[in-house]
Amino acid sequence: MTNADAPFDPLAPLPGPPEPWAYTDRPSLRSGPPYHMTEMILAEPAMAGRILARHYDPEGVASDVADEVRQAIADGSPVVVTGCGTSEHAALGVADILRDAAHAAGLPGVGATAAQAFELSLDPPSTGLVIGISHEGGTAATNAALAAARAAGARTAFLTVSSRSPGAAQADPSLVVETGELDQSWCHTVGYVSPMLAAAAIGAHLRGDPLDIEGVVELLAAGTRDVAGADRIAGRLADATHLLVVASGTDRTAGRELVLKVEEASWLPSAFRDLETFLHGHLPATGSTTGLVVLLTDRDGRPERAVRLRQALAAARVIGIRSAAILAEDLDGAIEPGLTPAGRLLVPDAAGLPAPVASLFGSATALQLLTERLALARGTNPDSIRRDDPIWLAAAEAAE
């Protein structure tokens, strides 16, 4: 793990996985900021450039996975992306990226879908392609899903930090895409972004169009910059009794990930709601101690989503909910400041990138920065996900 006494260089590659492969130890405990999570967020832009450049090779494994996706869809077979926890949310993002790329390539059908790993292990497809997502490659449910799919007759691929991991052994060796750089915090940020970077490279091969690597790098960098804005929101939400996160479209992936990050890092009880679902029965449980973060960065259907989002925020204002937002820059003037009294973070639109790529990477570091500042405001260490406390450590061990 990173040495707290050594200067951290966000431009330098992160450490790779252990040799031989092994589960990582608990992150070193730091008495205060900067935490490992803080450093991982700052490292992501440069890391993105390295991962994308490495997998942009037309003769590389990302291109081979793209060929497998293309063949499965052309055959009318399923393409299913799967994972658990942060990797489940990354799987949702990977499916969005691949589905958009398949449509852009003129392929028929629905494209890629996502499934939770435990459920997939109980009902695996017998044809097509299953793509597993696991940062370290040791997640039991994900590995079981890949093994079950493989036994049923499906092809299997894997996006992970190391081809030496147990999960990689459940995939075709030619279809293991290594991200190579290991998250140094257990509140995974690199673990969320890195498989989606691999998917962006796969999607570019599938589309047959060049990917603006620098555009992705700049998107991730932009999300790290508004520390003052994130501090403002964190200050308004720190003593909330619970937090709701609301989104639609591709932003639903980011919304689910924000909920998990907030609960892991700051221990604030949180829940995700689809935009329309939020207004159908959940308002009676809210009040002036409720925090709300809405996300709208998805370019597709943005005008229609913005209308309904304004209505949701108007309802929240009547109740006195502490509302904040992560928004595409062009919505800053379209959604009145009074609807987000707790503040807002703005995301560049990145019109040169495919819509889901722009949305997922535009929101990624913004939601991570907000989480990290909320942990600081609440006085929690985000790195250990509370397993430095013997009760929560025992709870984790009881679930194994």
C-alpha positions in Angstrom: 0.0 0.0 0.0 1.0 3.6 -0.4 3.5 5.0 2.2 1.8 7.8 4.0 5.1 9.5 4.6 6.2 9.5 1.0 5.0 12.2 -1.4 2.2 10.9 -3.6 2.6 11.4 -7.4 -0.8 11.3 -9.1 1.0 10.9 -12.5 2.9 7.8 -11.6 1.5 4.3 -12.2 -0.2 2.7 -9.2 1.3 -0.6 -7.9 0.3 -3.7 -9.7 -1.1 -6.9 -8.1 1.0 -9.1 -5.8 3.2 -11.8 -7.3 2.1 -14.5 -6.8 -1.5 -13.3 -6.8 -3.0 -12.8 -3.4 -5.8 -10.8 -1.8 -4.6 -7.4 -0.7 -4.2 -6.5 3.0 -6.4 -3.9 4.6 -5.1 -0.4 3.7 -2.7 1.2 6.1 -4.7 3.3 8.6 -4.1 7.0 8.5 -5.0 9.3 11.3 -6.2 12.0 9.0 -6.3 13.2 5.4 -5.0 12.7 2.8 -6.5 9.2 2.8 -5.7 6.6 0.3 -9.0 7.3 -1.3 -8.1 10.9 -1.8 -4.9 9.9 -3.7 -6.7 7.3 -5.8 -9.2 10.0 -7.1 -6.3 12.2 -8.0 -4.5 9.3 -9.8 -7.4 8.3 -12.0 -7.0 10.8 -14.9 -3.4 9.8 -15.6 -4.2 6.1 -15.0 -7.0 6.5 -17.6 -4.6 7.6 -20.2 -2.3 4.6 -19.6 -5.1 2.0 -19.6 -6.7 3.4 -22.8 -3.4 3.6 -24.6 -2.5 0.1 -23.6 -5.8 -1.4 -24.9 -6.1 0.7 -28.0 -3.9 -1.8 -30.0 -6.0 -3.3 -32.8 -4.2 -6.6 -32.3 -4.7 -6.6 -28.5 -7.1 -8.4 -26.2 -9.6 -5.5 -26.1 -10.0 -5.9 -29.8 -10.5 -9.7 -29.4 -13.2 -9.1 -26.8 -14.9 -6.6 -29.2 -14.9 -9.4 -31.9 -16.5 -11.8 -29.4 -19.2 -9.2 -28.6 -19.8 -8.6 -32.2 -20.1 -12.3 -33.0 -22.5 -13.0 -30.1 -24.8 -10.1 -31.0 -24.8 -11.1 -34.7 -25.7 -14.6 -33.7 -28.6 -13.3 -31.7 -27.0 -14.6 -28.5 -26.8 -12.7 -25.2 -23.9 -10.5 -24.0 -24.1 -10.3 -20.2 -21.8 -8.2 -18.0 -21.7 -9.2 -14.3 -20.1 -8.2 -11.0 -20.7 -7.5 -7.3 -20.7 -4.3 -5.3 -18.6 -1.6 -7.0 -17.9 -4.1 -9.8 -21.6 -4.6 -10.3 -22.0 -0.9 -10.9 -19.0 -0.9 -13.2 -20.7 -3.8 -15.0 -23.8 -1.6 -15.5 -21.6 1.0 -17.0 -19.7 -1.5 -19.2 -23.0 -2.8 -20.5 -24.1 0.8 -21.3 -20.9 1.5 -23.2 -21.0 -1.8 -25.2 -24.7 -1.4 -26.0 -24.2 2.0 -27.4 -21.2 0.9 -29.4 -23.1 -2.1 -30.8 -25.9 0.2 -31.9 -23.4 2.6 -33.5 -21.9 -0.3 -35.3 -25.3 -1.2 -36.7 -25.6 -4.5 -34.9 -29.1 -5.8 -34.3 -30.9 -6.5 -31.0 -30.6 -5.1 -27.5 -26.8 -5.4 -27.3 -25.2 -5.9 -23.9 -27.1 -6.2 -20.6 -25.9 -6.5 -17.0 -26.8 -9.0 -14.2 -25.9 -9.3 -10.6 -23.3 -12.1 -10.2 -25.1 -14.2 -7.5 -28.3 -14.3 -9.5 -26.4 -15.0 -12.8 -24.6 -17.9 -11.1 -28.0 -19.5 -10.4 -29.3 -19.0 -14.0 -26.4 -18.7 -16.4 -26.9 -18.4 -20.2 -26.0 -21.4 -22.3 -24.9 -19.3 -25.3 -23.3 -16.0 -26.0 -20.7 -14.1 -24.0 -20.5 -13.4 -20.2 -18.1 -10.7 -19.2 -17.0 -10.7 -15.5 -15.9 -7.6 -13.7 -13.8 -7.9 -10.5 -11.1 -5.5 -9.6 -8.8 -8.0 -7.8 -10.3 -11.1 -9.4 -11.2 -12.9 -6.2 -14.9 -12.2 -5.7 -16.5 -15.5 -5.1 -20.0 -14.8 -6.5 -18.5 -13.3 -9.7 -16.2 -16.2 -10.2 -19.1 -18.6 -9.6 -21.1 -16.8 -12.2 -18.3 -17.2 -14.8 -17.8 -20.8 -13.9 -21.5 -21.6 -14.2 -21.8 -19.7 -17.6 -18.8 -21.6 -18.9 -20.2 -24.9 -17.8 -23.5 -24.1 -19.4 -21.8 -23.4 -22.8 -21.3 -19.6 -22.9 -18.0 -18.0 -23.7 -16.5 -16.0 -20.8 -14.3 -12.9 -20.7 -12.9 -11.0 -17.7 -12.0 -7.4 -16.9 -9.6 -7.3 -13.9 -6.3 -6.0 -12.6 -4.4 -9.3 -13.2 -4.7 -12.3 -15.5 -3.2 -14.4 -12.6 -6.3 -14.0 -10.5 -8.8 -16.8 -9.7 -11.5 -15.1 -11.7 -9.3 -15.0 -14.8 -9.0 -18.7 -14.6 -12.7 -18.9 -15.3 -12.4 -17.0 -18.5 -10.9 -17.8 -21.9 -7.2 -16.8 -21.5 -7.4 -14.8 -24.7 -10.3 -12.7 -23.4 -8.8 -11.4 -20.1 -8.4 -7.7 -20.2 -5.9 -6.5 -17.5 -6.1 -3.0 -16.1 -2.8 -3.5 -14.2 -3.1 -0.9 -11.5 -4.3 -1.7 -8.0 -6.7 0.4 -5.9 -5.0 1.3 -2.7 -8.2 2.0 -0.8 -11.0 -0.4 0.1 -13.5 2.3 -0.8 -12.9 1.5 -4.4 -12.7 4.3 -6.9 -10.0 2.9 -9.3 -12.0 -0.4 -9.0 -15.0 1.4 -10.5 -13.3 3.4 -13.2 -10.7 1.0 -14.5 -13.1 -1.7 -16.0 -15.1 1.0 -17.7 -11.9 2.3 -19.2 -11.3 -1.1 -20.6 -14.8 -1.2 -21.9 -14.4 2.2 -23.6 -11.4 0.7 -25.5 -13.5 -2.4 -26.4 -16.3 -0.1 -27.5 -14.0 1.9 -29.7 -12.9 -1.3 -31.4 -16.6 -2.4 -31.8 -17.6 1.0 -33.2 -14.7 1.2 -35.5 -14.2 4.8 -34.5 -11.2 6.4 -32.8 -11.6 7.2 -29.1 -10.6 10.6 -27.8 -8.3 9.4 -25.0 -7.4 12.9 -24.0 -11.0 13.8 -23.8 -11.6 11.0 -21.3 -8.5 12.0 -19.3 -9.8 15.6 -19.1 -13.3 14.6 -18.1 -11.9 12.7 -15.1 -9.5 15.5 -14.2 -12.4 18.0 -14.3 -14.3 16.1 -11.7 -11.5 16.4 -9.2 -11.2 20.2 -9.3 -14.3 21.7 -7.6 -13.2 20.9 -4.0 -14.9 24.0 -2.7 -18.2 23.0 -4.3 -17.9 19.5 -2.9 -17.1 20.8 0.5 -20.2 23.0 0.4 -22.5 20.1 -0.4 -20.8 17.9 2.2 -21.3 20.5 4.8 -25.0 20.7 4.1 -25.5 16.9 4.0 -23.1 15.8 6.8 -25.7 15.7 9.6 -28.6 14.5 7.5 -30.4 11.5 8.9 -30.4 9.8 5.5 -29.5 10.5 1.9 -31.4 9.8 -1.3 -29.7 9.7 -4.7 -31.9 10.1 -7.8 -31.0 9.6 -11.4 -32.2 8.4 -14.8 -30.7 7.0 -18.0 -27.0 6.2 -17.8 -26.7 8.3 -14.7 -28.5 5.5 -12.8 -25.1 3.6 -12.8 -23.4 6.6 -11.2 -26.3 7.1 -8.7 -26.0 3.5 -7.5 -22.3 3.9 -7.1 -22.6 7.1 -5.2 -24.9 5.4 -2.7 -22.4 2.6 -2.1 -19.5 5.0 -1.8 -21.3 7.2 0.7 -22.3 4.3 2.9 -18.8 2.7 2.7 -16.9 6.0 3.3 -19.1 8.1 5.5 -21.5 5.6 7.0 -24.5 7.8 6.1 -27.5 5.6 5.4 -28.4 6.1 1.7 -30.7 4.8 -1.0 -31.0 5.0 -4.7 -34.2 5.9 -6.5 -34.9 6.1 -10.2 -36.1 9.7 -11.1 -39.7 8.7 -11.8 -39.8 6.2 -8.9 -38.8 8.9 -6.4 -42.1 10.7 -7.0 -44.3 7.6 -6.7 -44.6 6.9 -3.0 -41.3 7.8 -1.4 -41.8 11.4 -0.5 -43.8 10.7 2.7 -40.6 9.3 4.3 -38.6 12.5 3.6 -38.3 15.7 5.5 -35.9 18.6 6.4 -33.3 16.2 7.7 -33.3 14.3 4.3 -30.4 14.8 2.0 -30.8 14.5 -1.8 -28.3 14.4 -4.6 -29.7 14.3 -8.2 -27.6 13.4 -11.2 -28.2 14.4 -14.8 -25.2 14.2 -17.2 -26.6 11.8 -19.8 -26.8 13.5 -23.2 -29.5 11.2 -24.5 -33.0 12.4 -23.6 -31.6 15.2 -21.6 -34.4 17.8 -22.3 -37.1 15.4 -21.2 -35.1 14.2 -18.2 -34.4 17.8 -17.2 -38.1 18.7 -17.1 -38.9 15.8 -14.8 -35.9 16.5 -12.7 -37.0 20.1 -12.1 -40.4 18.8 -11.0 -38.8 16.4 -8.6 -36.6 19.2 -7.1 -39.6 21.5 -6.8 -41.4 18.8 -4.8 -38.3 18.4 -2.6 -38.1 22.2 -2.0 -41.7 22.2 -0.7 -40.8 19.6 1.8 -37.5 21.2 2.8 -35.2 18.5 1.6 -31.5 19.5 1.4 -31.0 19.1 -2.4 -27.8 19.0 -4.3 -26.9 18.0 -7.8 -24.2 16.7 -10.2 -25.2 18.2 -13.5 -24.0 18.7 -17.1 -22.6 22.2 -17.5 -25.4 23.2 -20.0 -28.0 22.5 -17.3 -26.6 25.0 -14.9 -28.8 27.8 -16.3 -31.7 25.6 -17.0 -32.2 24.4 -13.4 -32.7 27.3 -11.1 -30.1 27.6 -8.2 -32.9 27.7 -5.7 -33.8 24.1 -6.5 -30.4 22.9 -5.3 -29.8 24.9 -2.1 -27.1 22.5 -0.9 -25.0 23.2 -4.1 -24.1 21.6 -7.3 -21.1 20.1 -9.2 -20.9 20.7 -12.9 -19.6 18.1 -15.5 -18.3 19.0 -19.0 -20.5 17.7 -21.8 -17.6 16.2 -23.8 -19.6 16.2 -27.1 -16.8 14.4 -28.9 -17.2 11.2 -26.8 -20.0 8.6 -27.1 -22.9 9.6 -24.8 -22.5 6.9 -22.1 -18.7 7.3 -22.1 -19.1 11.1 -21.5 -21.7 10.6 -18.8 -19.9 7.8 -16.9 -16.5 9.4 -16.8 -17.9 12.9 -16.3 -19.7 11.9 -13.2 -17.2 9.4 -11.8 -14.6 11.6 -10.1 -17.3 14.2 -9.2 -19.2 11.6 -7.2 -16.0 10.3 -5.7 -14.9 13.7 -4.7 -18.2 14.4 -3.1 -18.0 11.2 -1.2 -14.5 11.9 0.1 -15.4 15.4 1.3 -18.5 14.0 3.0 -16.4 11.5 4.8 -14.1 14.3 6.0 -17.1 16.4 7.1 -18.5 13.4 9.1 -15.1 12.5 10.5 -14.8 9.0 9.1 -11.9 7.2 7.5 -13.1 6.1 4.0 -10.3 3.6 3.3 -11.1 0.8 5.7 -14.9 0.7 5.1 -15.2 0.5 8.9 -13.4 -2.8 9.2 -10.9 -1.1 11.5 -13.7 -1.4 14.1 -13.8 -5.0 15.5 -17.6 -5.2 15.3 -17.8 -4.4 11.6 -14.8 -6.6 11.0 -16.5 -9.5 12.7 -19.7 -8.7 10.7 -17.6 -9.0 7.5 -16.1 -12.2 8.6 -19.5 -13.7 9.6 -20.7 -13.1 6.0 -17.8 -15.0 4.5 
